[in-house]
Amino acid sequence: MMLIQVLGPGCARCQALANNVAEAVRQLGISAEIEKVTDLNQIISFGVVATPALVVNGELKLSGKVASVDEIKEILFAAK
């Protein structure tokens, strides 16, 4: 199972990224656990300087932007 983490303090942009991640997972029909990470120390441990950020299976894939559903699908497909 894929672990997808959305990193951010819970702002509107972070929620938008989480929603896009959930939709991408649904459209791809993959088995994934989606986790929201709001703890600042944990976010910093990934080397993130701008939120929201997306981590797939422990690897930082993007930060500082709200990726579209299609962009997220490309990231997840590549990570499979």
Backbone as XML, in Angstrom:
<?xml version="1.0"?>
<chain id="A" units="angstrom">
  <residue number="1" name="MET">
    <atom name="N" x="0.836" y="-1.177" z="0.000"/>
    <atom name="CA" x="0.000" y="0.000" z="0.000"/>
    <atom name="C" x="0.882" y="1.243" z="0.000"/>
  </residue>
  <residue number="2" name="MET">
    <atom name="N" x="0.493" y="2.222" z="-0.773"/>
    <atom name="CA" x="1.228" y="3.470" z="-0.891"/>
    <atom name="C" x="0.869" y="4.384" z="0.284"/>
  </residue>
  <residue number="3" name="LEU">
    <atom name="N" x="1.879" y="5.070" z="0.847"/>
    <atom name="CA" x="1.651" y="6.059" z="1.897"/>
    <atom name="C" x="1.840" y="7.442" z="1.286"/>
  </residue>
  <residue number="4" name="ILE">
    <atom name="N" x="0.776" y="8.237" z="1.327"/>
    <atom name="CA" x="0.811" y="9.590" z="0.789"/>
    <atom name="C" x="0.588" y="10.544" z="1.948"/>
  </residue>
  <residue number="5" name="GLN">
    <atom name="N" x="1.522" y="11.483" z="2.112"/>
    <atom name="CA" x="1.416" y="12.446" z="3.199"/>
    <atom name="C" x="1.290" y="13.853" z="2.627"/>
  </residue>
  <residue number="6" name="VAL">
    <atom name="N" x="0.303" y="14.585" z="3.125"/>
    <atom name="CA" x="0.121" y="15.983" z="2.771"/>
    <atom name="C" x="0.617" y="16.789" z="3.957"/>
  </residue>
  <residue number="7" name="LEU">
    <atom name="N" x="1.658" y="17.589" z="3.730"/>
    <atom name="CA" x="2.292" y="18.341" z="4.804"/>
    <atom name="C" x="1.840" y="19.785" z="4.765"/>
  </residue>
  <residue number="8" name="GLY">
    <atom name="N" x="1.418" y="20.299" z="5.922"/>
    <atom name="CA" x="1.026" y="21.694" z="6.036"/>
    <atom name="C" x="0.263" y="21.935" z="7.320"/>
  </residue>
  <residue number="9" name="PRO">
    <atom name="N" x="0.102" y="23.210" z="7.666"/>
    <atom name="CA" x="-0.532" y="23.552" z="8.938"/>
    <atom name="C" x="-2.050" y="23.400" z="8.948"/>
  </residue>
  <residue number="10" name="GLY">
    <atom name="N" x="-2.641" y="23.054" z="7.836"/>
    <atom name="CA" x="-4.091" y="22.900" z="7.782"/>
    <atom name="C" x="-4.783" y="24.065" z="7.101"/>
  </residue>
  <residue number="11" name="CYS">
    <atom name="N" x="-4.029" y="24.875" z="6.385"/>
    <atom name="CA" x="-4.583" y="26.032" z="5.690"/>
    <atom name="C" x="-5.451" y="25.591" z="4.503"/>
  </residue>
  <residue number="12" name="ALA">
    <atom name="N" x="-6.094" y="26.540" z="3.863"/>
    <atom name="CA" x="-6.975" y="26.242" z="2.731"/>
    <atom name="C" x="-6.200" y="25.589" z="1.581"/>
  </residue>
  <residue number="13" name="ARG">
    <atom name="N" x="-4.977" y="26.034" z="1.345"/>
    <atom name="CA" x="-4.162" y="25.439" z="0.270"/>
    <atom name="C" x="-3.803" y="23.994" z="0.602"/>
  </residue>
  <residue number="14" name="CYS">
    <atom name="N" x="-3.531" y="23.721" z="1.860"/>
    <atom name="CA" x="-3.215" y="22.355" z="2.288"/>
    <atom name="C" x="-4.436" y="21.454" z="2.119"/>
  </residue>
  <residue number="15" name="GLN">
    <atom name="N" x="-5.593" y="21.966" z="2.471"/>
    <atom name="CA" x="-6.826" y="21.198" z="2.320"/>
    <atom name="C" x="-7.121" y="20.950" z="0.840"/>
  </residue>
  <residue number="16" name="ALA">
    <atom name="N" x="-6.859" y="21.945" z="0.003"/>
    <atom name="CA" x="-7.078" y="21.778" z="-1.437"/>
    <atom name="C" x="-6.174" y="20.685" z="-1.987"/>
  </residue>
  <residue number="17" name="LEU">
    <atom name="N" x="-4.905" y="20.652" z="-1.549"/>
    <atom name="CA" x="-3.988" y="19.605" z="-2.002"/>
    <atom name="C" x="-4.473" y="18.245" z="-1.521"/>
  </residue>
  <residue number="18" name="ALA">
    <atom name="N" x="-4.917" y="18.159" z="-0.277"/>
    <atom name="CA" x="-5.421" y="16.886" z="0.257"/>
    <atom name="C" x="-6.631" y="16.403" z="-0.538"/>
  </residue>
  <residue number="19" name="ASN">
    <atom name="N" x="-7.520" y="17.318" z="-0.890"/>
    <atom name="CA" x="-8.686" y="16.952" z="-1.691"/>
    <atom name="C" x="-8.273" y="16.454" z="-3.070"/>
  </residue>
  <residue number="20" name="ASN">
    <atom name="N" x="-7.297" y="17.118" z="-3.690"/>
    <atom name="CA" x="-6.814" y="16.698" z="-5.008"/>
    <atom name="C" x="-6.124" y="15.331" z="-4.937"/>
  </residue>
  <residue number="21" name="VAL">
    <atom name="N" x="-5.406" y="15.089" z="-3.858"/>
    <atom name="CA" x="-4.761" y="13.781" z="-3.661"/>
    <atom name="C" x="-5.825" y="12.689" z="-3.563"/>
  </residue>
  <residue number="22" name="ALA">
    <atom name="N" x="-6.850" y="12.932" z="-2.762"/>
    <atom name="CA" x="-7.914" y="11.938" z="-2.591"/>
    <atom name="C" x="-8.599" y="11.640" z="-3.924"/>
  </residue>
  <residue number="23" name="GLU">
    <atom name="N" x="-8.823" y="12.669" z="-4.715"/>
    <atom name="CA" x="-9.466" y="12.481" z="-6.024"/>
    <atom name="C" x="-8.547" y="11.718" z="-6.975"/>
  </residue>
  <residue number="24" name="ALA">
    <atom name="N" x="-7.262" y="12.028" z="-6.961"/>
    <atom name="CA" x="-6.306" y="11.322" z="-7.824"/>
    <atom name="C" x="-6.247" y="9.840" z="-7.460"/>
  </residue>
  <residue number="25" name="VAL">
    <atom name="N" x="-6.220" y="9.542" z="-6.175"/>
    <atom name="CA" x="-6.200" y="8.147" z="-5.710"/>
    <atom name="C" x="-7.468" y="7.434" z="-6.164"/>
  </residue>
  <residue number="26" name="ARG">
    <atom name="N" x="-8.603" y="8.121" z="-6.027"/>
    <atom name="CA" x="-9.874" y="7.532" z="-6.442"/>
    <atom name="C" x="-9.878" y="7.245" z="-7.940"/>
  </residue>
  <residue number="27" name="GLN">
    <atom name="N" x="-9.437" y="8.212" z="-8.737"/>
    <atom name="CA" x="-9.434" y="8.040" z="-10.185"/>
    <atom name="C" x="-8.484" y="6.935" z="-10.638"/>
  </residue>
  <residue number="28" name="LEU">
    <atom name="N" x="-7.349" y="6.804" z="-9.960"/>
    <atom name="CA" x="-6.382" y="5.763" z="-10.322"/>
    <atom name="C" x="-6.787" y="4.393" z="-9.790"/>
  </residue>
  <residue number="29" name="GLY">
    <atom name="N" x="-7.658" y="4.381" z="-8.785"/>
    <atom name="CA" x="-8.100" y="3.124" z="-8.206"/>
    <atom name="C" x="-6.992" y="2.380" z="-7.478"/>
  </residue>
  <residue number="30" name="ILE">
    <atom name="N" x="-6.079" y="3.152" z="-6.864"/>
    <atom name="CA" x="-4.963" y="2.519" z="-6.158"/>
    <atom name="C" x="-5.267" y="2.437" z="-4.667"/>
  </residue>
  <residue number="31" name="SER">
    <atom name="N" x="-4.564" y="1.542" z="-4.008"/>
    <atom name="CA" x="-4.685" y="1.381" z="-2.568"/>
    <atom name="C" x="-3.652" y="2.288" z="-1.917"/>
  </residue>
  <residue number="32" name="ALA">
    <atom name="N" x="-4.115" y="3.268" z="-1.163"/>
    <atom name="CA" x="-3.191" y="4.217" z="-0.549"/>
    <atom name="C" x="-3.754" y="4.712" z="0.772"/>
  </residue>
  <residue number="33" name="GLU">
    <atom name="N" x="-2.839" y="4.974" z="1.695"/>
    <atom name="CA" x="-3.189" y="5.632" z="2.948"/>
    <atom name="C" x="-2.810" y="7.100" z="2.794"/>
  </residue>
  <residue number="34" name="ILE">
    <atom name="N" x="-3.767" y="7.986" z="3.020"/>
    <atom name="CA" x="-3.514" y="9.422" z="2.925"/>
    <atom name="C" x="-3.474" y="9.978" z="4.335"/>
  </residue>
  <residue number="35" name="GLU">
    <atom name="N" x="-2.362" y="10.610" z="4.650"/>
    <atom name="CA" x="-2.144" y="11.128" z="6.006"/>
    <atom name="C" x="-1.872" y="12.624" z="5.917"/>
  </residue>
  <residue number="36" name="LYS">
    <atom name="N" x="-2.527" y="13.400" z="6.776"/>
    <atom name="CA" x="-2.255" y="14.831" z="6.856"/>
    <atom name="C" x="-1.265" y="15.049" z="7.994"/>
  </residue>
  <residue number="37" name="VAL">
    <atom name="N" x="-0.167" y="15.709" z="7.692"/>
    <atom name="CA" x="0.871" y="15.973" z="8.684"/>
    <atom name="C" x="0.871" y="17.465" z="8.977"/>
  </residue>
  <residue number="38" name="THR">
    <atom name="N" x="0.524" y="17.827" z="10.211"/>
    <atom name="CA" x="0.462" y="19.237" z="10.597"/>
    <atom name="C" x="1.543" y="19.619" z="11.601"/>
  </residue>
  <residue number="39" name="ASP">
    <atom name="N" x="2.259" y="18.631" z="12.138"/>
    <atom name="CA" x="3.311" y="18.893" z="13.125"/>
    <atom name="C" x="4.502" y="19.564" z="12.448"/>
  </residue>
  <residue number="40" name="LEU">
    <atom name="N" x="4.842" y="20.770" z="12.891"/>
    <atom name="CA" x="5.900" y="21.562" z="12.262"/>
    <atom name="C" x="7.243" y="20.846" z="12.261"/>
  </residue>
  <residue number="41" name="ASN">
    <atom name="N" x="7.585" y="20.178" z="13.357"/>
    <atom name="CA" x="8.861" y="19.465" z="13.413"/>
    <atom name="C" x="8.919" y="18.335" z="12.397"/>
  </residue>
  <residue number="42" name="GLN">
    <atom name="N" x="7.811" y="17.636" z="12.232"/>
    <atom name="CA" x="7.768" y="16.551" z="11.248"/>
    <atom name="C" x="7.865" y="17.113" z="9.826"/>
  </residue>
  <residue number="43" name="ILE">
    <atom name="N" x="7.196" y="18.237" z="9.574"/>
    <atom name="CA" x="7.259" y="18.871" z="8.253"/>
    <atom name="C" x="8.695" y="19.281" z="7.948"/>
  </residue>
  <residue number="44" name="ILE">
    <atom name="N" x="9.344" y="19.904" z="8.902"/>
    <atom name="CA" x="10.729" y="20.349" z="8.727"/>
    <atom name="C" x="11.661" y="19.169" z="8.503"/>
  </residue>
  <residue number="45" name="SER">
    <atom name="N" x="11.371" y="18.033" z="9.128"/>
    <atom name="CA" x="12.239" y="16.858" z="8.979"/>
    <atom name="C" x="12.308" y="16.369" z="7.531"/>
  </residue>
  <residue number="46" name="PHE">
    <atom name="N" x="11.311" y="16.718" z="6.718"/>
    <atom name="CA" x="11.322" y="16.358" z="5.297"/>
    <atom name="C" x="12.093" y="17.377" z="4.465"/>
  </residue>
  <residue number="47" name="GLY">
    <atom name="N" x="12.556" y="18.467" z="5.090"/>
    <atom name="CA" x="13.288" y="19.497" z="4.365"/>
    <atom name="C" x="12.375" y="20.490" z="3.658"/>
  </residue>
  <residue number="48" name="VAL">
    <atom name="N" x="11.117" y="20.522" z="4.066"/>
    <atom name="CA" x="10.136" y="21.404" z="3.437"/>
    <atom name="C" x="10.302" y="22.824" z="3.965"/>
  </residue>
  <residue number="49" name="VAL">
    <atom name="N" x="10.370" y="23.787" z="3.038"/>
    <atom name="CA" x="10.429" y="25.195" z="3.441"/>
    <atom name="C" x="9.158" y="25.938" z="3.049"/>
  </residue>
  <residue number="50" name="ALA">
    <atom name="N" x="8.346" y="25.349" z="2.173"/>
    <atom name="CA" x="7.084" y="25.970" z="1.771"/>
    <atom name="C" x="5.999" y="24.897" z="1.723"/>
  </residue>
  <residue number="51" name="THR">
    <atom name="N" x="4.858" y="25.218" z="2.306"/>
    <atom name="CA" x="3.734" y="24.287" z="2.289"/>
    <atom name="C" x="2.664" y="24.837" z="1.355"/>
  </residue>
  <residue number="52" name="PRO">
    <atom name="N" x="1.781" y="23.995" z="0.893"/>
    <atom name="CA" x="1.672" y="22.574" z="1.191"/>
    <atom name="C" x="2.745" y="21.772" z="0.475"/>
  </residue>
  <residue number="53" name="ALA">
    <atom name="N" x="2.961" y="20.564" z="0.963"/>
    <atom name="CA" x="3.941" y="19.677" z="0.359"/>
    <atom name="C" x="3.346" y="18.276" z="0.259"/>
  </residue>
  <residue number="54" name="LEU">
    <atom name="N" x="3.896" y="17.500" z="-0.665"/>
    <atom name="CA" x="3.413" y="16.145" z="-0.909"/>
    <atom name="C" x="4.571" y="15.170" z="-0.793"/>
  </residue>
  <residue number="55" name="VAL">
    <atom name="N" x="4.384" y="14.150" z="0.042"/>
    <atom name="CA" x="5.381" y="13.099" z="0.247"/>
    <atom name="C" x="4.727" y="11.775" z="-0.118"/>
  </residue>
  <residue number="56" name="VAL">
    <atom name="N" x="5.406" y="10.990" z="-0.965"/>
    <atom name="CA" x="4.896" y="9.687" z="-1.374"/>
    <atom name="C" x="5.922" y="8.634" z="-0.968"/>
  </residue>
  <residue number="57" name="ASN">
    <atom name="N" x="5.497" y="7.693" z="-0.137"/>
    <atom name="CA" x="6.367" y="6.624" z="0.355"/>
    <atom name="C" x="7.676" y="7.175" z="0.918"/>
  </residue>
  <residue number="58" name="GLY">
    <atom name="N" x="7.576" y="8.261" z="1.689"/>
    <atom name="CA" x="8.742" y="8.833" z="2.359"/>
    <atom name="C" x="9.580" y="9.764" z="1.519"/>
  </residue>
  <residue number="59" name="GLU">
    <atom name="N" x="9.212" y="9.977" z="0.253"/>
    <atom name="CA" x="10.001" y="10.820" z="-0.646"/>
    <atom name="C" x="9.233" y="12.093" z="-0.979"/>
  </residue>
  <residue number="60" name="LEU">
    <atom name="N" x="9.863" y="13.246" z="-0.730"/>
    <atom name="CA" x="9.255" y="14.535" z="-1.033"/>
    <atom name="C" x="9.100" y="14.680" z="-2.547"/>
  </residue>
  <residue number="61" name="LYS">
    <atom name="N" x="7.866" y="14.918" z="-2.990"/>
    <atom name="CA" x="7.592" y="15.020" z="-4.424"/>
    <atom name="C" x="7.345" y="16.449" z="-4.878"/>
  </residue>
  <residue number="62" name="LEU">
    <atom name="N" x="6.767" y="17.280" z="-4.009"/>
    <atom name="CA" x="6.574" y="18.686" z="-4.358"/>
    <atom name="C" x="6.300" y="19.477" z="-3.107"/>
  </residue>
  <residue number="63" name="SER">
    <atom name="N" x="6.589" y="20.782" z="-3.187"/>
    <atom name="CA" x="6.275" y="21.658" z="-2.062"/>
    <atom name="C" x="6.004" y="23.061" z="-2.580"/>
  </residue>
  <residue number="64" name="GLY">
    <atom name="N" x="5.208" y="23.777" z="-1.801"/>
    <atom name="CA" x="4.928" y="25.172" z="-2.110"/>
    <atom name="C" x="3.852" y="25.410" z="-3.149"/>
  </residue>
  <residue number="65" name="LYS">
    <atom name="N" x="3.110" y="24.352" z="-3.538"/>
    <atom name="CA" x="2.057" y="24.566" z="-4.521"/>
    <atom name="C" x="0.943" y="23.545" z="-4.338"/>
  </residue>
  <residue number="66" name="VAL">
    <atom name="N" x="-0.209" y="23.899" z="-4.861"/>
    <atom name="CA" x="-1.343" y="22.982" z="-4.877"/>
    <atom name="C" x="-1.353" y="22.340" z="-6.253"/>
  </residue>
  <residue number="67" name="ALA">
    <atom name="N" x="-0.928" y="21.094" z="-6.308"/>
    <atom name="CA" x="-0.887" y="20.374" z="-7.582"/>
    <atom name="C" x="-2.301" y="20.006" z="-8.010"/>
  </residue>
  <residue number="68" name="SER">
    <atom name="N" x="-2.513" y="19.980" z="-9.324"/>
    <atom name="CA" x="-3.809" y="19.570" z="-9.857"/>
    <atom name="C" x="-3.960" y="18.057" z="-9.711"/>
  </residue>
  <residue number="69" name="VAL">
    <atom name="N" x="-5.174" y="17.582" z="-9.885"/>
    <atom name="CA" x="-5.439" y="16.143" z="-9.825"/>
    <atom name="C" x="-4.586" y="15.423" z="-10.866"/>
  </residue>
  <residue number="70" name="ASP">
    <atom name="N" x="-4.489" y="15.963" z="-12.074"/>
    <atom name="CA" x="-3.693" y="15.322" z="-13.125"/>
    <atom name="C" x="-2.207" y="15.286" z="-12.783"/>
  </residue>
  <residue number="71" name="GLU">
    <atom name="N" x="-1.685" y="16.372" z="-12.198"/>
    <atom name="CA" x="-0.278" y="16.379" z="-11.782"/>
    <atom name="C" x="-0.028" y="15.317" z="-10.714"/>
  </residue>
  <residue number="72" name="ILE">
    <atom name="N" x="-0.935" y="15.197" z="-9.777"/>
    <atom name="CA" x="-0.794" y="14.218" z="-8.699"/>
    <atom name="C" x="-0.876" y="12.802" z="-9.276"/>
  </residue>
  <residue number="73" name="LYS">
    <atom name="N" x="-1.763" y="12.588" z="-10.221"/>
    <atom name="CA" x="-1.867" y="11.263" z="-10.846"/>
    <atom name="C" x="-0.554" y="10.879" z="-11.500"/>
  </residue>
  <residue number="74" name="GLU">
    <atom name="N" x="0.112" y="11.826" z="-12.163"/>
    <atom name="CA" x="1.419" y="11.544" z="-12.775"/>
    <atom name="C" x="2.448" y="11.174" z="-11.710"/>
  </residue>
  <residue number="75" name="ILE">
    <atom name="N" x="2.455" y="11.904" z="-10.607"/>
    <atom name="CA" x="3.399" y="11.620" z="-9.516"/>
    <atom name="C" x="3.138" y="10.231" z="-8.936"/>
  </residue>
  <residue number="76" name="LEU">
    <atom name="N" x="1.876" y="9.916" z="-8.684"/>
    <atom name="CA" x="1.536" y="8.628" z="-8.081"/>
    <atom name="C" x="1.789" y="7.479" z="-9.028"/>
  </residue>
  <residue number="77" name="PHE">
    <atom name="N" x="1.511" y="7.677" z="-10.296"/>
    <atom name="CA" x="1.739" y="6.616" z="-11.280"/>
    <atom name="C" x="3.233" y="6.301" z="-11.368"/>
  </residue>
  <residue number="78" name="ALA">
    <atom name="N" x="4.059" y="7.343" z="-11.333"/>
    <atom name="CA" x="5.518" y="7.157" z="-11.390"/>
    <atom name="C" x="6.043" y="6.470" z="-10.139"/>
  </residue>
  <residue number="79" name="ALA">
    <atom name="N" x="5.360" y="6.650" z="-9.012"/>
    <atom name="CA" x="5.814" y="6.092" z="-7.738"/>
    <atom name="C" x="5.392" y="4.646" z="-7.541"/>
  </residue>
  <residue number="80" name="LYS">
    <atom name="N" x="4.493" y="4.140" z="-8.394"/>
    <atom name="CA" x="3.995" y="2.768" z="-8.229"/>
    <atom name="C" x="5.069" y="1.744" z="-8.489"/>
  </residue>
</chain>
